[in-house]
Amino acid sequence: MNKVPFEPRLSKSGLCSDCGVVAILADNGNMKICPRCYGVLWSRDSEDHLRKKQAEATAAAARMAERRAFKTKLKAREEALKNKDVP
């Protein structure tokens, strides 16, 4: 069975863990790439940052869903009150 090698990581000094070459920035500074092995380099800090960002987005989506549900109930209530007043 062939083992898949570990992906290269970004060291604390900003070098590729496999090649030891300084990483270059790509995608408007969102990614770091090794110019020798073309590996997309991630640091543990960036992985934590991405997880936090995803958790914040999930929480924001939940808040928006709650707001939509509240507005829907409010509109239904207003319609019910309008229909009651009309003889």
SVG drawing of the C-alpha trace seen along z (x, -y; Angstrom):
<svg xmlns="http://www.w3.org/2000/svg" viewBox="-69 -48 84 50">
<polyline fill="none" stroke="black" stroke-width="0.4" points="0.0,0.0 1.4,-3.4 1.3,-6.1 0.4,-9.6 3.0,-12.0 2.1,-14.8 1.4,-18.2 4.0,-20.8 3.4,-23.3 4.4,-26.9 7.1,-27.1 7.3,-29.9 10.1,-31.5 7.9,-31.6 9.6,-28.7 8.2,-25.6 8.6,-22.7 9.7,-20.4 11.9,-22.6 13.0,-25.4 12.2,-28.0 10.5,-31.3 6.8,-31.2 5.2,-33.6 1.8,-35.2 -1.1,-34.4 -4.8,-35.2 -4.4,-38.8 -2.4,-37.6 -4.9,-34.9 -2.7,-32.0 1.0,-31.2 2.6,-29.0 6.0,-27.3 7.7,-28.4 9.7,-25.1 7.2,-22.4 4.1,-24.4 2.5,-23.3 -0.2,-25.5 1.3,-26.2 -0.9,-26.4 0.1,-27.2 -1.7,-26.0 -2.7,-29.6 -4.4,-30.0 -6.3,-26.8 -7.6,-28.0 -8.4,-31.4 -10.4,-29.7 -12.4,-27.6 -13.2,-30.7 -14.3,-32.5 -16.5,-29.6 -18.1,-29.4 -18.8,-33.2 -20.4,-32.8 -22.6,-29.9 -23.7,-32.0 -24.5,-35.0 -26.6,-32.7 -28.5,-31.4 -29.2,-35.0 -30.4,-35.9 -32.7,-32.9 -34.1,-33.8 -34.8,-37.4 -36.5,-36.2 -38.8,-33.9 -39.6,-36.7 -40.4,-39.1 -42.6,-36.4 -44.5,-35.9 -44.8,-39.7 -46.3,-40.1 -48.7,-37.3 -49.8,-38.9 -50.3,-42.3 -52.3,-40.7 -54.5,-38.9 -55.1,-42.2 -56.0,-44.0 -58.5,-41.3 -60.2,-41.4 -60.9,-45.2 -62.5,-44.9 -66.3,-44.1"/>
</svg>
